[in-house]
């Protein structure tokens, strides 16, 4: 079945309160997707972000981002008064997220809401805490302790808390009971709104594509609560960390710094931690993009403490046995394998054996030095997902303005691009026309935005994850145009598929 979707981070939705949320704009976006003949909404990871604001470095693999809780919906439910949040500083630029303003102003407002939640919905909150106890108790205590220690990484906490010694943990739970309850309340509010939004998408025939980073952040409840799953020493410090080796783009490689999994330990208990993580993700999304797929075949291990990735080496990952175990326990699930970059024969073999669709990125197709690129649409297998670009790429128009002239010329020739309609429409049609089962476009490209709307430039800090759509930037006219394209390229969902050409 041929399908299409749009990559639109929740943070990028229009909102008067500094960042996109799961409120009215999200509901309107679901309706827009349905009217535009789309089948999927792809989002970025929805976990609470840490230093650098990257959704790929989260305090938890399970928790939701407090910033995404819609304040107007809380006011409708009587948990807030509008004057308690309407006049606060949420940032001065409606096209950019101001994370500092959010950090300073969002939590005081959420504390007001959680205080009333305790009074009005205590039984429902208690039930949620019981149902989610296997991750929520550790996460809420982790966040309470971070607050106590001024936001410091758990690696810097006193030894007895760093290593979770029983008496110290009991004292912390008693001392910080109020803070723990606050963080539990925040998660209750997040998942109540998320559940309502996902149900609306389901009613409209829209599948949600989630995104799961392969690694957990070092400063996370995941690593603190389950240290035996990671390559740590007796003091809870990583012995090796994740990254990528030096290549033509970076002579020092990439030093991500995430603790590495102890795959041998995980295999002994049937990958129980990973199965719990994946099962949870499939509760909140329909399809899951699995980041850094090649890391399951082999991973790059860098000695902890190194300042570059130069001294790393490759270690074997769990391989296809891991995915067979996932299927055995969780059944057949829709997973997209992020298989970009240099792929060894063993990674390609693992992809074939898994049966997962891989990814194709159209911007990668037009290296003028390689006219035989398998990223060119005529080379695609049916079982793949095509993007013109991902969150790590420039927008189409940004790429057209900055890529080597020969590459741009090749793209114009191959796709027969027409400047009168806008090069972005021609490139998106190249993806929609391809054999790929699923074609996903960045919202910035549908809006025809330039490099100023790029979501992320890898290996940089300070100007990423900020783009936001302006109110009114898409609507019925855009939906009608997309619908026509979906009809032409036979990507209408089944609910619309019987309509005549």
C-alpha positions in Angstrom: 0.0 0.0 0.0 1.4 3.4 -1.0 1.3 5.9 1.7 2.4 9.5 2.5 3.1 11.4 5.6 4.5 14.6 7.0 7.4 15.1 9.5 6.2 17.8 11.9 7.7 17.9 15.4 5.2 18.7 18.2 7.5 21.5 19.3 7.1 23.1 15.8 3.4 23.5 15.9 2.0 27.0 16.3 1.2 28.1 19.8 1.0 31.4 21.7 3.0 29.9 24.6 6.5 29.5 23.3 6.4 26.0 21.9 4.1 23.6 20.1 1.9 21.5 22.3 -0.7 18.8 22.3 -3.6 21.3 22.3 -5.7 23.0 19.6 -3.0 23.4 17.1 -2.1 19.7 17.3 -5.8 18.7 16.8 -6.0 21.1 13.8 -2.8 19.5 12.3 -4.4 16.1 12.6 -7.4 17.4 10.7 -5.1 19.0 8.1 -3.3 15.7 7.5 -6.6 13.9 7.0 -7.8 16.6 4.5 -4.5 16.5 2.7 -4.8 12.8 2.0 -2.0 11.8 4.3 -1.7 8.6 6.2 1.1 9.3 8.7 2.3 12.0 11.1 5.9 11.6 12.0 7.2 13.3 15.1 10.5 13.5 16.9 11.1 11.8 20.3 8.7 13.2 22.9 10.8 12.8 26.0 11.9 15.6 28.4 15.0 17.2 27.0 18.2 18.0 28.8 21.2 20.3 28.1 21.3 21.3 24.4 17.5 20.8 24.0 17.9 17.8 21.8 15.0 15.3 21.8 17.7 12.6 21.2 19.2 13.3 24.7 16.3 12.8 27.1 16.1 12.3 30.9 13.9 9.3 30.2 13.0 6.8 27.5 9.5 6.7 29.0 8.5 10.1 30.3 6.9 12.8 28.2 8.1 16.4 27.6 6.4 18.7 30.1 6.7 21.6 27.6 4.2 19.8 25.3 1.4 20.0 27.8 -1.1 22.5 26.5 -1.9 25.2 29.0 -5.2 26.3 27.4 -6.5 22.7 27.7 -5.6 22.8 31.4 -7.5 26.0 31.8 -10.5 24.4 30.1 -10.3 21.6 32.7 -10.2 24.1 35.5 -6.6 23.3 36.5 -5.3 26.8 35.5 -6.6 30.3 35.3 -5.7 32.1 32.0 -4.2 35.0 33.9 -1.8 32.6 35.6 0.1 32.0 32.3 -1.1 34.4 29.6 1.2 37.3 30.6 4.4 35.3 31.1 7.5 35.5 28.9 7.3 32.7 26.4 9.9 34.2 24.0 9.7 37.1 21.6 10.0 35.2 18.2 6.9 33.2 17.1 9.2 31.2 14.7 11.7 30.1 17.3 11.5 28.2 20.5 13.1 30.1 23.4 14.1 27.2 25.7 15.4 29.5 28.4 12.1 31.3 28.7 10.3 27.9 28.8 12.6 26.6 31.5 12.1 29.6 33.7 8.3 30.0 33.3 6.7 26.6 32.4 7.3 24.8 35.6 5.8 27.4 38.0 2.6 27.2 35.9 2.6 23.4 35.9 3.0 23.4 39.7 -0.2 25.4 40.0 -2.0 22.8 37.8 -0.6 19.9 39.7 -1.6 21.4 43.0 -5.2 21.5 41.8 -4.9 18.1 40.2 -4.2 16.7 43.6 -7.4 18.2 44.9 -9.7 17.3 42.0 -8.4 14.1 40.5 -6.5 12.4 43.2 -8.0 8.9 42.5 -7.2 9.1 38.8 -3.6 10.3 39.5 -3.2 7.5 42.1 -4.3 5.0 39.5 -1.9 6.3 36.9 1.0 6.1 39.3 0.2 2.5 40.1 -0.2 1.5 36.4 3.1 3.2 35.4 5.1 2.5 38.5 7.7 0.4 36.8 9.2 3.6 35.3 7.4 6.5 36.9 8.7 6.0 40.4 12.3 6.1 39.4 11.8 8.9 37.0 10.0 11.1 39.4 12.6 10.6 42.2 15.3 11.2 39.6 13.9 14.5 38.7 13.3 15.5 42.3 16.9 14.7 43.2 18.1 16.7 40.2 16.1 19.6 41.6 17.6 19.1 45.0 21.2 19.2 43.6 20.7 22.2 41.3 20.2 20.2 38.1 23.5 18.4 38.4 24.0 15.1 36.6 23.4 12.0 38.8 27.1 11.2 38.2 27.8 14.2 40.5 25.4 13.2 43.3 26.6 11.8 46.7 27.9 8.3 46.3 25.0 6.7 48.3 22.5 8.2 45.9 24.5 7.7 42.8 24.7 4.0 43.6 21.1 3.8 44.9 22.0 2.5 48.4 18.8 1.5 50.3 18.8 3.7 53.4 19.8 6.8 51.3 17.0 6.1 48.8 14.5 5.7 51.6 15.5 9.0 53.1 15.3 10.7 49.7 11.8 9.4 49.0 10.6 10.7 52.4 12.3 14.0 52.1 11.3 14.7 48.5 7.8 13.2 48.6 6.1 16.4 47.5 8.5 16.9 44.6 8.1 13.3 43.5 4.3 13.8 43.5 4.7 16.9 41.3 6.7 15.0 38.7 4.2 12.2 38.7 1.4 14.7 38.2 3.2 16.3 35.2 3.4 12.9 33.6 -0.3 12.2 34.3 -1.1 15.5 32.5 1.2 14.7 29.6 -0.1 11.3 28.9 -3.8 12.3 29.3 -3.3 14.9 26.6 -1.2 12.6 24.4 -3.8 9.8 24.7 -6.6 12.2 23.5 -4.5 13.4 20.6 -3.5 10.0 19.4 -7.1 8.8 19.6 -8.2 11.7 17.4 -5.5 10.8 14.9 -6.7 7.2 14.9 -10.3 8.3 14.2 -9.0 10.3 11.3 -7.0 7.4 9.9 -3.7 8.9 10.7 -0.9 6.7 12.0 1.7 8.3 14.3 5.3 7.5 13.5 7.4 7.8 16.7 11.2 8.0 16.9 13.4 6.1 19.3 17.1 6.9 19.8 19.1 3.8 20.1 21.1 5.1 23.1 19.9 6.4 26.5 21.3 9.7 27.7 24.1 9.3 30.3 22.2 11.7 32.6 18.9 9.9 32.6 16.7 7.9 34.9 17.2 5.0 32.5 20.9 4.6 33.3 20.6 5.6 37.0 17.8 3.2 37.7 19.2 0.2 35.6 23.0 0.6 35.7 23.5 -3.1 35.2 22.2 -2.8 31.6 25.1 -0.5 30.7 28.9 -0.6 30.5 29.6 1.1 33.8 32.3 0.6 36.5 31.7 -0.1 40.2 31.2 3.6 40.8 28.5 4.0 38.1 30.9 5.7 35.7 30.9 4.7 32.0 33.9 2.7 30.8 33.2 3.3 27.1 30.9 5.7 25.4 29.1 5.9 22.0 30.1 7.8 18.9 31.2 7.5 15.3 34.7 7.1 13.8 36.5 9.8 11.9 35.4 10.2 8.3 35.5 12.6 5.4 33.2 15.0 7.3 34.9 15.0 10.7 38.6 14.1 11.2 38.0 13.6 14.9 34.8 11.6 14.5 31.7 12.2 16.6 31.8 11.8 20.4 28.2 11.4 21.5 29.1 10.3 25.0 26.2 8.0 25.7 27.0 5.0 27.9 27.0 1.8 25.9 24.8 -1.2 26.5 26.1 -4.4 28.0 24.6 -6.5 25.3 26.0 -9.8 26.7 24.2 -9.1 30.0 21.0 -8.1 28.2 21.0 -11.3 26.1 21.1 -13.4 29.3 17.7 -12.1 30.4 16.2 -12.1 26.9 16.6 -8.4 26.4 14.0 -7.6 29.0 14.9 -3.9 29.4 14.7 -3.3 25.6 11.4 -5.2 25.3 10.0 -3.0 28.1 11.3 0.1 26.3 9.9 -0.9 22.9 6.5 -2.1 24.3 6.1 1.3 25.9 6.9 3.1 22.6 4.3 1.1 20.8 1.7 2.3 23.4 2.3 5.9 22.3 2.8 5.4 18.6 1.7 3.2 15.7 5.0 2.9 13.8 8.5 3.4 15.2 11.6 4.8 13.5 14.5 3.0 15.1 17.5 5.4 15.1 21.1 4.2 14.3 20.0 0.8 13.1 23.6 -0.2 12.3 24.4 0.0 16.0 22.6 -3.3 16.5 25.0 -5.0 14.2 28.2 -3.3 15.5 28.8 -0.3 17.6 31.7 2.1 17.9 33.1 2.1 21.5 35.3 5.1 22.6 37.2 5.0 25.9 35.5 7.1 28.5 37.3 10.3 29.1 38.7 10.7 25.6 38.1 14.1 24.1 37.6 12.8 20.5 36.4 9.7 18.8 39.8 8.9 17.3 40.7 6.0 19.7 37.4 4.1 19.4 37.0 0.6 18.0 34.1 -1.5 16.7 32.4 -4.1 18.9 29.8 -6.6 17.8 26.1 -5.8 18.6 23.3 -8.2 19.3 22.5 -8.7 15.6 19.4 -10.3 14.1 18.9 -12.4 17.3 17.7 -9.3 19.1 15.1 -8.5 16.5 13.9 -12.1 16.4 13.4 -11.9 20.2 11.5 -8.6 19.7 9.1 -10.3 17.2 8.8 -13.4 19.4 7.6 -11.3 22.4 5.9 -8.2 20.8 4.7 -9.7 17.6 4.9 -8.1 14.2 5.3 -4.3 14.6 5.9 -1.6 12.1 9.5 -0.5 12.5 11.4 1.8 10.2 15.2 1.2 10.2 17.3 4.3 10.1 20.0 2.8 7.9 21.7 5.9 6.6 25.4 6.3 6.2 28.0 3.7 5.4 26.6 0.2 5.6 28.6 -2.9 5.9 27.5 -6.2 4.2 26.5 -7.5 7.7 24.2 -4.5 8.3 22.5 -5.0 4.9 22.0 -8.6 5.7 20.5 -7.8 9.1 18.1 -5.4 7.4 17.0 -8.0 4.9 16.6 -10.6 7.7 14.6 -8.2 9.8 12.1 -7.4 7.0 12.1 -3.7 8.1 12.0 -1.0 5.5 15.1 1.2 5.4 15.3 4.9 4.6 16.2 6.8 1.5 17.0 10.5 1.5 16.6 12.3 -1.8 19.1 15.0 -1.0 21.8 12.3 -0.8 21.0 11.2 -4.4 22.6 14.1 -6.3 26.3 13.8 -5.5 27.5 14.7 -9.0 30.6 12.5 -8.4 28.3 9.4 -8.1 25.7 9.2 -10.8 24.9 5.6 -9.7 23.7 6.5 -6.2 21.2 4.1 -4.8 19.4 7.1 -3.3 18.1 8.0 -6.8 14.4 7.2 -6.9 14.6 4.8 -9.8 16.8 2.6 -7.7 14.5 2.3 -4.7 13.0 -1.0 -3.7 9.3 -0.9 -2.9 9.9 -1.7 0.8 11.5 1.6 1.9 10.6 5.0 3.3 11.7 8.0 1.2 12.4 11.5 2.6 13.5 14.5 0.7 15.4 15.3 3.9 15.1 14.4 7.6 15.4 16.6 10.7 19.2 16.4 10.3 19.1 17.8 6.7 18.6 21.3 5.4 15.2 22.2 3.9 15.0 21.6 0.1 15.3 25.3 -0.7 18.2 25.6 1.8 19.9 22.7 0.2 19.4 24.1 -3.3 21.0 27.4 -2.1 24.0 25.8 -0.3 24.8 22.5 -2.1 27.6 22.3 -4.7 26.5 23.7 -8.0 27.0 20.5 -9.9 24.9 18.6 -7.4 22.0 21.1 -7.8 22.4 21.0 -11.5 22.1 17.2 -11.4 19.0 17.4 -9.3 17.4 19.9 -11.7 18.1 17.7 -14.6 17.1 14.4 -13.0 13.8 15.7 -11.5 13.1 18.2 -14.3 12.7 20.9 -11.7 10.7 24.0 -12.6 11.5 27.3 -10.8 8.0 28.7 -11.6 6.3 26.4 -9.2 9.2 26.2 -6.7 11.9 23.6 -6.7 10.6 22.1 -3.5 7.4 20.9 -5.2 9.4 19.2 -7.9 11.7 17.4 -5.5 8.7 16.3 -3.3 7.0 14.9 -6.4 10.2 12.9 -7.2 9.7 11.2 -3.8 5.9 10.7 -4.2 6.4 9.2 -7.6 9.1 6.8 -6.5 8.3 3.1 -5.8 8.8 3.6 -2.0 5.8 2.3 0.0 5.9 5.4 2.2 7.0 9.0 1.4 7.5 11.5 4.3 8.0 15.2 3.7 9.3 17.8 6.2 6.6 20.4 6.9 9.2 23.1 6.2 9.4 21.8 2.6 5.7 21.8 2.1 5.7 25.4 3.2 8.6 26.2 0.9 10.9 27.5 3.6 14.7 28.1 3.3 17.7 27.2 5.4 16.5 29.5 8.3 13.9 26.8 9.1 16.4 23.9 9.4 15.6 21.8 12.5 19.1 20.5 13.3 22.7 20.7 12.1 24.5 17.7 13.5 27.6 18.3 15.7 26.6 21.9 16.5 25.0 23.5 19.6 23.0 26.6 20.2 20.7 27.0 17.2 19.0 23.7 16.8 15.5 22.3 17.5 13.9 25.7 17.4 11.9 26.1 14.2 8.2 26.7 14.6 5.4 27.2 12.0 3.5 30.4 12.1 -0.2 30.4 12.8 -2.1 30.3 9.5 0.9 29.1 7.4 -1.0 26.0 6.3 -4.7 25.4 5.8 -7.3 24.4 3.2 -5.4 25.6 0.2 -2.3 23.6 1.1 -4.4 20.6 2.0 -6.1 20.7 -1.4 -2.9 20.8 -3.2 -1.4 17.9 -1.3 -4.6 15.9 -1.8 -4.3 16.4 -5.6 -0.7 15.2 -5.5 -1.6 12.1 -3.4 -4.3 11.3 -5.9 -2.0 11.6 -8.8 0.7 9.4 -7.2 -1.8 6.9 -5.8 -0.9 7.6 -2.2 -4.4 8.4 -0.9 -5.3 6.3 2.2 -7.8 3.6 1.8 -10.5 5.8 3.3 -10.1 8.0 0.2 -8.7 5.5 -2.3 -11.9 4.8 -4.2 -12.3 8.3 -5.4 -11.9 8.7 -9.2 -8.8 10.3 -10.8 
